[in-house]
Amino acid sequence: MANVFVPYNMRKLTGGKTQVRVPGKNLRELIENLEKAFPGTKELIVEDDRLKPGLAAIVGEQPTRQGLMTKLDDDTEVHFLPAISGGA
């Protein structure tokens, strides 16, 4: 099972939990299982069958390159973070 670090805006849906363990062979399956366990989370993560614009998924230590098809190993850490942009 993956260890999902719950971003602040989703914690109201997880009962305040900052981390949850969720099964999934890839990011899509993990999000589906996250939605089953904590209804409402999927709409905060996915739009039009892809990660929402402005949201990044970090799997292990790397940003996803394959979107929702990113494969997950057991005990993988998953972070959903707002994408950072800007600068001068």
Number of C-alpha atoms within 10 A of each C-alpha: 16 22 18 21 17 21 15 11 9 19 16 14 15 17 9 11 14 13 16 15 16 19 20 19 15 17 23 20 18 22 21 17 17 21 16 12 14 17 13 15 22 18 12 13 21 16 11 6 10 12 20 14 11 11 15 18 21 15 22 16 10 10 16 17 11 10 16 18 14 16 17 20 14 12 14 16 18 26 20 19 17 13 10 9 6 4 4 2
